[in-house]
Amino acid sequence: MRILATETIFWACVCAVAYNYAGYPVLLFGLSALSQAKSDLRFLFGKRTRRRPRATHELPSVAILLSAYNEEAVIRAKVNNCLELDYPHHRLEFLIGLDEPTDATPEILSQIQTSRVRVWNFSERRGKLAVLCALAQQTSADIVISTDANTTLEPGCIRALVRHFSDPRVGAVSGEETRLTAKGADPAGESLYWRYESALKFLENRLNCSLGGNGSVLAVRRELFRLEKPSIIEDFQIPLDIRFQGYRVVYDPEAIAVEEIAPTLSSQFARRIRLGAGDFQTLFSNLRCLNPKNGMPAFCFFSHRVLRWLAPVFLVVAFLCSLLLLQRRIFLAVFLAECAFYVAALCGYWLKTSGKSAGLLSLPLHFCTMNLALLLGLVQYLRGRHSTIWQATPRVVSPEVG
């Protein structure tokens, strides 16, 4: 009986991980294809246009919000980028909140003379979310867009985001983050994973099941930009709240923001642990969203997010179960395959830390580091060691600074 129970637990864990990474995308693709076919049939027999009508009114006013800690390496380039965006100048402003930086960020901003940029100095560390919410109270713009200091917005990004708000049912729009390689970074595994995630978001958007957002480029109706409780990953929590208030959350892959990958494995890993703690904070704060009465959004939240966050727990339990079942030949083979996979990840880590390319080994390395970070994030969350106040990711200092 004990062996049967152990075997059942093993297969349940394996199936949960396999469904999350492979089964759900296939199911999502099928449902998306059916949804598209339904839309096509309605168009063919109803003779109605599916294109959004051109807006005849003035473009909405927009405020770009930025919470900055120690960003001396990138802040000047960020301001220049926002000032050069393809959007009417009289409808666009840039609000920066200084979260008690200890570097030259305030001095650099003081040298920028333009009425389109407004800067607030906060006397004590508040964290990104508190700063953004405070900034949102300082503007009367129709739409607020949160972004990061190391993110470059493409010229047409703002126009791509705001066009969706002509539909009053839309509460938030998230753009697409393209990641570039910083000096010393090997993006192979992470780049592939981000393309995979982008495909999932595209399919979920087609089913009107987009839930999260992208903190690098997230547009929200100003009156909806609020959060009642602290959150580490506000770019997921705010759109999640908006979606379950009955508004649509849209993913637009044409609204592009370019962000540089953290230059070292250690900085990438530390960031993932913090985000992992935020994932579990979000999960346990939003269990109501899993109510089956919420329909497809609840199904997608569980299948895409919850199972992804719990995957490291499933992997650890599956490994321990296979270890207990070694007397059976099939589980001996499974155990050896698991060990080979984790050894491949270790070899990839050794290659990267030696300054070499991990090649194909970057895939198991990325998978393992991502899930290990999630596991450590869970431990951090359970121990209460999570905070909305972050440490800045190391940046490459700009020649203009100093």
Secondary structure, 3 states (H helix, E strand, C coil): CHHHHHHHHHHHHHHHHHHHHHHHHHHHHHHHHHHHHHHHHHHHHHCCCCCCCCCCCCCCCEEEEEEECCCCCCHHHHHHHHHCCCCCHHHEEEEEEEECCCCCHHHHHHCCCCCCEEEEEECCCCCHHHHHHHHHCCCCCCEEEEECCCEEECCCHHHHHHHHHHCCCEEEEEEEEEEECCCCCCCHHHHHHHHHHHHHHHHHHHCCCCCCCCCCCEEEEHHHCCCCCCCCCHHHHHHHHHHCCCCEEEEEEEEEEEEECCCCHHHHHHHHHHHHHHHHHHHHHCHHHHCHHHCHHHHHHHHHHHHHHHHHHHHHHHHHHHHHCCCCHHHHHHHHHHHHHHHHHHHHHHHHHCCCCCHHHHHHHHHHHHHHHHHHHHHHHHCCCCCCCCCCCCCCCCCCCC
